Structure formats: C-alpha cells, structure tokens
C-alpha cells in the first residue's frame, strides 16, 4: 500500500527546533516541537512523546513524519529527549527509573503552563515511549488526560526483552548493548553550545553496562515490579488506547490492558512488526496519525468523533499463508469485540496423545524429547523490527523435527482462534533445571509448517516467577504453558500441530545441562480460544490509509558496507552462529550538517550438543559529528557467555574525537545462575 506524503494541513505549522525544559534539580531537557502557527493566540492541547533516542538524529525522520501532522491538525506536538540522551543534560543510568518518571511529571507540568497550550496534555509513544506513557499515567499528573501506547508492555519481567516465561531472553544482552554506545553519544555543539564537552564527559564518566543489573535480577523481584503497571492497573485513571501487532513481541499487552484497566480504553492489534503502522510490515498499513487524532480530538478537545461508540477491541485475524522470511502483507480480516475477554470466544480442547491431537484423551504413554541446542532458529527473532529478515516466521519443519510433535486431523473447514492458546503438560525432567517451549503450528497440505504462536516456561518457575523451585529429577508435574495471544484462521486441508522442545535458541538462553523431558500423553492437552467469524466483523469501519508529513532530506556521504542476516555453521567445530551485521553508511542531515554512522556485528553462538557454549558477542562502531567541529567515534564490545553455574559478562568502551582518545574502560562480571 502506497504511503501518501502530506504537505498541506488545516493549520499552518511552526517548528521550534530546540528548547530547554528546566527541571527542579537544575538539569535541562532538550525538546523539539511543532505548533499551529496561531497557538500563542489560540492555545491548543499538547501531545508528548518522551524517549531517549535523540531528536537530532536517531528519531529525526520519524518525528518529522508524525509530529508536524499532529500540529497541522491543531495540536502542540512535543518531542522530548530524556535526561542524558540527545541534547538533554544529565545522565541516563538505566531504563524506566523513578527519576525518568519524575522528570516526565515536570515536563508535563511545563508543557501545560506554556502560553501555546490550553492545559490539556496527551502522551504517546512506541516501545520505550509506550512503556513510560503507561508508567507516567499511573503517577497521575493532573494535566495528563489520555495516553496512546504502541507496542509496549505492562509487565517488565514476563513480557519484555529481558525474560520470557522465566527464561532469559537473548534480547536481554542485545538490547542492553544497543543502549551501551548510544549513551556515549556526544551532544551537538550547534545546539547546546560551548559546554558540550562537559556534558559529554559527564555521560562517559557515568557509563555502566546495563546488562549487569539485568542479569543480576533473574527473578520477578522489586526491580522488575517497578514500572510494571500490571502490579496495580487501578493506578491508571486516564483513558488508554493500546496498539499492538502480531509480528511484534509486545502483542500480549493489548488484551491484558483491555481486561485489566477500569478506565475508558481501546485495543487495536494488526499484523504489524515493531514500527508505527503507517510504516510497518507486514501490511496492511494504516494511518496511525489519523486514527490517533480521533482519540486526541475526543479526549483532549471534547469532540464527538464516534470513536468511543465503536467496539472497544479490534484485531486482524490472519489467514493461513505459506511461510516466508518476509511478508509484505498478511491476508485476513478485521474482527471486533465490544469487551475483552469476550463470550464469543469459546475454549476448545484437544488432547496430546501419542503423536496426535484428538478430542478424547488416549492411553497414557511417555514421549521423551531432548532437543539439540540449536532448536529455535526457525522462529521470529526480534532483529529487524518486523521488516523482514529474521522477524517473520520461517518454515518450522527443521525445528519440528527436533521436537515432540502432536498433529490433529486434517481440517474439513476453516477454524479460527482469537486469544491465548494454553497447553497443559504432564512432564518430568531428568535435570534440576529445564525449560519447555511449545509452538502452535499449522501444517499446510504441501507439508510446510507455519508458526502461529509459541510459549515458553522455565520449569523451575512452574509455580512462581518470584520464587523458583528446582525440579526433582523424575518427578512428574502438571504445568501450564500459555502461548502468545494470536488471531488466526487455520485453513481447510491443514492440520494443527503442537511441537514441544527443550531448547529455543537464539530466542532464550539454554538450560545449564541438556535436559530430557518425559511428556505423558493422554494426560496433556491443548486449549484453543475458538471464535467463529461474525457478521458484525464485515461491518467494521475501514481504518484510515497510511500517510505522514514530509521528512527533511538527508544525504549519504559514504556508502554502507554489505550486511548479513542468517545462520552459519563452523564445519570444524560444529558451532552454529546466528549473525546480524549491518551498516547505515555515513548519513548527513542536510539542514544542519550533523553526520552519523552506525555499524554493528551481532553474533549468537552455540553448539548443538553443549548449552554452555552459548555466547552472545556484540560489536558496534558509531560515529557522530560535524565537519570542522568534532568527529566522535565510539567503539563498543560486549560478550556474554556461561558455564553450568555462572554467567560471564565482558564489556569494553573506547571513545575518540578524531584520533585523540577521549575515554576507555573495561568491565568484567561473574554472576551466579539462579534457576535460569
């Protein structure tokens, strides 16, 4: 679907490229904002996006595509860099700190007091900005009237990049590393003035790899409960519009917020990956800003847009499709529900028998599974943000071959589900530590295996993520594995498959030793949330087409080096590596001459027979500067490995201005494994 570029709006737009927001402790935050040209005479509501990704370069194009659009439709659109990021003063020591929320409260109050603002503020954001929108709403600043939260989570432990089902996600070290060199970025002297070197030095002196505390807290303790609004949904009293995508890791948040919040709310889940939906893949795309404007107009201007008269929950029910590494579009249809959970969804149970899924439980038998450590390579990996490559599901057949599979009968008619599939497993392990991965696949008539959803459970967390319990080898347990929410139609002629494995790399860290699980068939089952298409689905309002405002041009000063995404096997050692290597090339922002380049080489190594061979080895070189002013180069490296009892973290950071060394430091940390 073609995205329309919009140049003309109902209101003329004025941009303020840089302004400082004073905080009570003396720190100033950098903001860039757009206003209707007459806002000083006719104040308007404001929309805040508050993230650490640098208005000068990191999100400049994304900001320009969205915020002028809001301003052109009668809003002050304010994009603020958090403390210690971009051109904001201070240091950023970790994500979602209480200080981050405290600053946001002051920012919202500052915005509400500006002569161009009528005192009403909405907050929006994707990912980090979606997280802190919910977190700040729970703090109840008086001027904040509503939130749009896109691709976010309400549960920092169980449903973020850190831990999945009590297992450590490999995204834990990867995301920590993304922020490692980013926090060493210098501010632009053209904006902050002669004090830029002091600001830069303050950031460098405060540097600590975030991965260390993230690995130290392996249980759902107070560290993770902070900022998890699921701990008390009632803290949020303002209306919330939650948006997710089936190709994004954060799709589960939307149905939980719909069920947990006791405030006006809307939920929308499309086929999208981790990008605003006027840009996201897979399609169909939609006009995010136009949809958000209906929300803002209702809650910030008091206009009846009809949005709140429509069904509260809307999801894209994906049709069956052949597996591919990149889907430009996912066929399907929109379905709506007035409330969630819905009585239109009925549980349908199938029993795991010896290799089959059946309506009735068969004779109890024991099926053993001990998967190679490389099992999991066919599953979407949070690497390209839903834009193809490792994000879309591969054909699952090679992973199915390394798993215990249970297949249903050939479907005579279409079968649709909406919600979270649940598998109850009667299992025993031969090790004290083990985890189980359950994938729900659709086996097509041609034999291809399409992943529909998956769930993971660390079996030491079978009763609690806060209080792990070692397994007694050989003892049977009945465990509940909840898979990710999904809306999907299994096609006639297909089979439903449940695939059970004991490894899932490179998605989660392996158990300390290879584990063999005994799955007792006849005593294990699959519960699917069945929902037949309804006539009301066909009457669903079309979503607005994708469009955005024009982005300022950039030039490429130096071409990028060839990238690579995929698996390689060392034929001598047998070690398999997932590699994601990229290079942005040297980009120049034509308006102000700021240049950037980001080169990364991410490698996830493991031997199929040895879980202690797991290693995440990450390297990045980032450059920032302006000709004749500065030439900053940041060289970062982080490596995480393990043995049976400990994790090992090594990190180095070297920073240069031209060829002159500015900063150099190394870190080494040994952290005991705690049921992981």
KOLDRENNU-153447 format. One record per residue (C-alpha): x, y, z. Coordinates in steps of 0.5 Angstrom, whole numbers, plus 500, padded with zeros to 3 digits. Each point is the difference from the previous one (the first is absolute). Example, Ala and Ser with C-alpha at 12.3 -4.5 7.8 and 13.67 -1.06 7.14 Angstrom:
2
525491516502507498
// end
This chain:
676
500500500503507498501505506498507498504506502496506502503507499493504502496500506494503503505504504507504498506497505505503503506496503505501506506496498503501507498502507502498507495498505502502507500494506500502507507497501503504495500496494497502494497495495500501492494501496498501493492502499495502495494504501495503496502507498495504504501495506502506504494504499495494500503495505500492498500493503507497500503493498506498504505495497505498505506496498508499501501500492503506498495505496507503497501493496497494503493501499500507496497497494494496504499506504499505494496494496495501506500506505499505494494496498497501507502507501497501493493498503500504506505498505506501503505494499506500504505495500505500506507496501500497507506502505507498497497499493501504494501507501497500507504501506502495506501492499496494499501494504495495498493500497494501504503503506495504505505506498497499493493501502501505505503504494494499496496503505504506500500500492492499500499506505505504496496499494493501503503507502502502493496506497499496494497494504493500503502496506498493497505495498500493497506495500502496494506495499502494497504494503504504506495506499494496500503497507501506503494503498496495504505501506499507500493499499500496507503506503494504498503507498494505500501503493500493497494498497501494496505495497501496494505495501503496494504493500501501508500495506496501507505494502507502500502493503496495496499503493505505498507499497503497507497494502495495496496495505505501505506498495505505498499503493506501496497507498502502508507501498499502493495506502505502506505500494496505496500505505507499502504504495493504499501503507507502498498505494502507501495506499500504494504506502496504495494500505503499507506505499507500503498496506499494495507496502498501508493497498504494496505499505494499506497495496506496499502500507493497502501494495498494502497494496493499501501492499503499507494502505495497494504493501500501508493500501498493497493500504494504500502505505499507502505502495495498494494501504502508500497502493495494499493503500497493501502501507494504501496502494496505504505505501499502493493504499501503494498497493504496496501498493504494500503498493504493498502496494500492499507501498503504506502497506495504504493498498498497506500506504494503496495494502503501507498507501493499497499495505504504506498507499494503503500506496498502493504496495501498493504494498503499493504494497502500493505496496506504501507500503504505504498506497495505499494498496501505494507497499499493503501493497496495499494504497495502499503507503495505503500508501503500507499507501493501497498494505503504506497506498493497501503498507503507502494504497495496504504500507504507499495504496494497503498499492495494499504496495496494500506496502497498507494498497503494496502493503506501505504495498502499492505494498503498493498492499506498496498495494504494499506501496507497497506501505504505497506504503497507499492501499498507496493498502497495505493499497494500505494504502498504506496498506498504505497499507496504505504498506506495502500495502494498495495495501500499492507496502499493502505495502501494496504495503505494496504495504507499499500492498506496497502505494493502499495505503493498501493502503501494505506498505503494498504495504506503504506499497507503501503504494507502501504507497507502500500506495507502497502507503499503493493499500496506499504503494493500496496505505500507499506504503499507503505502495497505494494502503495497496503502494502493497507496501500497507493503502495496496499492502504495496497493497500497507502493497507499503498502507494496500505494498504502506493500505495495502494502495493498501495501494493501499495497495500503493495506501494500496498507501503506502502501507501507503503502507501506504504501507505496503501492499501496506504494501499495506506496500501494505508500500506497503507502500507497501503506502499505505500506495496499494495504496495498495498504493493499497499502493493500497501499492495499494503494496498502493497495494507501497504498507502507501500501508497508501501502507494503503502501507505498506501500507506498505500498507506499505498494504504503506495506499494495500496503506503507500505504496502503507502494504503495495500492503505495497497494497501494503502495494495495498494503504494502496497507500494503496502506497496506497503503494497506497501502493501507497493503498498499493494500495501495494496496496502493498498498493496494498505495498505502505502496507501504507507498503503500507507500500504499506507501501505501506504506496499506497506504497501505498494503504501497507507498504500493500500496507506498503500493498497496494493498503496494498492502501495494501494502497494496503495500494493499502501504506502506496495505496500506495494505502499505494496506500495499494496505497496500494499506495494504502496504495502507504507499498498501493497507502507502504502507498506501495506502503503507497505499495507501501503507500505504503503507499506502496507498503506504500505498495507496501506498496504494500508503501503492500496494498499494504504494501496494498495497505499493502494496504500493501503494502507497499503493503507499501501494497507498504497502507492499498499506504494504497499507499495505499503506497496507499505505497498507498503507498496506499505504496502507501494504500500507500494504503499506494497505505506501505505495497500495506503494498499493503502492498498494504504493498498494504502493500496496505502492501496495503504493501498494503502492498494496499502495506503505505496505504506503503503502493494505500503507498497507498506504497498507498505506497498507498503506497496506500503507497497507501502507499500506495506502495505504504497500506500493503501492498498496505501492499497495506503493499496495505500493501496496505500492501496496504502492501498495505502493504495496504500505506502507497499505495506504498500507497506504497499507497505505497498507498505504496499508498503504496500507497503499493507496502500503507498495506494503504498494504502493501497495505499492501495496504500493503495497504498493502493499502497493503495497496493500504496495498501502493
// end
